[in-house]
Amino acid sequence: MRHKKKLLTLLVLLTALFCNLRSHAEMRPVLKNRAGYPPFDVLREILATGRQIKGAAALPPSSSAAPHLTWLADADARVQPEFIIAQPDQKIYTVRNLANQLDTSLGAIDYGVLYLHSPILLITGNTDSEAIRLFDGGYADLEQTIRRELDHLNVPLGYPSKNNQKRDREHELRMVEKNVDYQVQQAMERYRDRISNSRLVVVGSVLDIANDYGRGANQLIIININGETDGGKIRKMQLLRILDPKLLANIGRPAASEL
């Protein structure tokens, strides 16, 4: 009898150990929830904004049907149109998705470029990019809908590391830049006729939320115009020659030694 009790106790312990190991094997990193406003506070702000608009003087209609630019940006809530143009009303047609990808929003971008005839397609990545970080850290355990969006990044960025090691700031920044360059290339192939006819300029940029470039937080850094990635050559483009040289300070990506 004593032998059977020992055997039963051993089986219970082994079962508990197996279940514990299995639960650890199935664990995956979970995104830390950021503190946010209660839903009723958000709704109150939305409704109050509507009352303010109703009480304000109506804006005059735009003199042109074409927005100044079609803007493809990451879905990060910190990325705002005021960082691009100080008063963006009626000037920016915005398309946003995870990691500012052309392929996942083709219809919306075609609408801005081919139907609204915006003269500039601005593609903006951003530093401290959660989408790039999710992709690079391995995303196999995320929801299928999110995986499907991130899958497109395999082409410009390769396949994510399997060891989930934390990458340094420069590595992440270079991935953001590489993705922007790829999206510009894709846009140039898709809209080559409008570009060759000087009806469209494709601009690749990085919104420096984290001040990784050292030029100030939330500065827009232009790193690619129509496929040209050399900052010195971009500044000499005919497109920019008539501009005040002081305005060209945020054109060009720094070398690794400058980061």
VENVENRA-V736136 format. One record per backbone hydrogen bond with DSSP energy under -1.0 kcal/mol. NH is the residue of the N-H (numbers start at 1). CO is the residue of the C=O. E is the energy in kcal/mol with one decimal. If there is no record, write none. Layout:
BEGIN
((NH,CO,E) (NH,CO,E))
END
This chain:
BEGIN
((5,1,-2.2) (6,2,-2.0) (7,3,-2.2) (8,4,-2.6) (9,5,-2.5) (10,6,-2.4) (11,7,-2.2) (12,8,-2.2) (13,9,-2.2) (14,10,-2.4) (15,11,-2.4) (16,12,-2.3) (17,13,-2.4) (18,14,-2.6) (19,15,-2.3) (20,16,-2.1) (21,17,-2.4) (22,18,-2.3) (23,19,-2.2) (24,20,-1.8) (25,21,-2.1) (26,22,-1.6) (42,38,-1.6) (43,39,-2.6) (44,40,-2.1) (45,41,-2.0) (46,42,-2.3) (47,43,-2.7) (48,44,-2.4) (49,45,-2.1) (50,46,-1.7) (51,47,-1.7) (52,48,-2.0) (53,49,-2.4) (54,50,-2.2) (55,51,-1.8) (56,52,-1.1) (69,91,-1.7) (70,120,-2.9) (71,93,-3.2) (72,122,-2.9) (73,95,-2.6) (79,76,-1.6) (83,80,-1.9) (84,81,-1.7) (85,81,-2.3) (91,88,-2.5) (92,88,-1.2) (93,69,-2.5) (95,71,-3.2) (97,73,-1.7) (100,97,-1.5) (105,102,-1.6) (109,105,-2.2) (110,106,-3.1) (111,107,-1.9) (112,108,-1.6) (113,109,-2.5) (114,110,-3.0) (115,111,-1.1) (116,111,-2.5) (118,112,-2.0) (121,201,-2.5) (122,70,-2.7) (123,203,-3.3) (124,72,-2.9) (125,205,-2.5) (127,207,-1.8) (133,129,-2.0) (134,130,-2.5) (135,131,-2.2) (136,132,-2.8) (137,133,-1.8) (138,135,-1.4) (142,139,-1.7) (147,143,-2.5) (148,144,-2.4) (149,145,-1.1) (150,146,-2.4) (151,147,-2.1) (153,150,-2.0) (154,151,-1.8) (157,153,-2.3) (158,154,-1.5) (172,168,-1.9) (173,169,-2.3) (174,170,-2.6) (175,171,-1.7) (176,172,-1.9) (177,173,-2.4) (178,174,-2.6) (179,175,-2.3) (180,176,-2.1) (181,177,-2.7) (182,178,-2.0) (183,179,-2.4) (184,180,-2.3) (185,181,-2.1) (186,182,-2.4) (187,183,-2.3) (188,184,-2.5) (189,185,-1.8) (190,186,-2.0) (191,187,-2.6) (195,191,-2.1) (196,192,-2.8) (197,193,-1.5) (198,195,-1.8) (199,194,-3.1) (200,194,-1.0) (201,119,-2.0) (203,121,-2.7) (204,224,-3.9) (205,123,-2.6) (206,221,-2.5) (207,125,-3.0) (208,219,-2.9) (209,207,-1.9) (218,208,-2.4) (219,216,-1.2) (221,206,-2.8) (222,250,-2.3) (223,204,-2.0) (224,204,-1.7) (225,228,-1.8) (226,202,-3.1) (228,225,-2.1) (234,230,-2.4) (235,231,-2.2) (237,234,-1.7) (240,237,-1.7) (243,240,-1.7) (247,244,-2.3) (248,245,-1.5) (251,248,-1.6) (252,222,-3.5) (258,255,-1.6) (259,256,-1.2))
END
